[in-house]
Amino acid sequence: MADPQPEIEFATTTALRRVAKKEVGLARAVEGLAPVDRVYAVSICTVVMLLDARGRTTALEQHDEETADYEQMGHPRPYNISS
């Protein structure tokens, strides 16, 4: 059985490129993707928009603050901390 990952990556990349070219909106671009792939594509777009709107330093600071808030609510950290 072939690895489905390359197909998923291609479909996600294609959807995001269509949004970047303003061919379609994000919701329309991801409607043909599986639910997990939709989340992945929307997450990428959100990060790109955040970086564009706030700049790298401010975006990272905001992400750290929001992550700390989620941890205080009892949710697990979305990534491992490495020193």
C-alpha positions in Angstrom: 0.0 0.0 0.0 1.4 3.4 -1.0 2.1 6.1 1.6 -0.9 8.6 1.5 1.2 11.4 2.9 2.5 12.8 -0.4 -1.0 12.9 -1.8 -2.2 14.8 1.3 0.7 17.2 1.2 0.0 17.9 -2.5 -3.7 18.5 -1.9 -3.0 20.8 1.0 -0.3 22.7 -0.9 -2.6 23.1 -3.9 -5.4 24.4 -1.7 -3.2 27.0 0.0 -1.7 28.1 -3.4 -5.3 28.7 -4.7 -6.0 30.9 -1.7 -2.7 32.8 -2.1 -3.5 33.4 -5.8 -6.9 34.7 -4.6 -8.6 32.1 -6.9 -10.9 31.1 -4.1 -11.4 31.8 -0.4 -10.0 29.5 2.3 -13.3 27.7 3.0 -13.8 26.9 -0.6 -10.2 25.8 -1.1 -10.3 23.2 1.7 -13.8 21.8 1.2 -12.5 18.8 -0.7 -9.9 17.9 1.9 -10.3 15.4 4.7 -11.2 17.0 8.1 -7.7 16.6 9.5 -6.2 18.1 6.3 -8.6 21.0 6.6 -7.4 21.7 10.1 -3.8 21.6 8.9 -4.4 23.9 6.0 -6.3 26.4 8.1 -3.6 26.3 10.7 -0.9 27.2 8.1 -3.0 30.1 6.8 -3.6 31.4 10.3 0.1 31.3 11.1 1.0 33.1 7.9 -1.6 35.8 8.5 -0.5 36.2 12.1 3.1 36.6 11.0 2.2 39.0 8.3 -0.1 41.1 10.5 2.1 41.2 13.7 5.6 40.5 12.6 7.7 37.6 13.8 8.6 38.8 17.3 5.1 40.0 18.2 3.5 36.9 16.7 5.8 34.6 18.7 5.2 36.5 21.9 1.4 36.3 21.4 1.6 32.6 20.7 3.6 32.0 23.9 1.1 34.0 25.9 -1.9 32.2 24.5 -0.1 28.8 25.0 0.5 29.7 28.7 -3.2 30.6 29.0 -4.3 27.2 27.6 -1.9 25.4 29.9 -3.4 27.2 32.9 -6.8 26.0 31.7 -5.5 22.4 31.9 -4.9 21.8 28.2 -1.6 20.1 27.1 1.1 22.2 25.5 0.8 21.9 21.7 4.6 21.2 21.3 7.5 20.0 23.4 9.7 22.5 25.0 13.4 21.8 24.3 16.2 23.7 25.9 
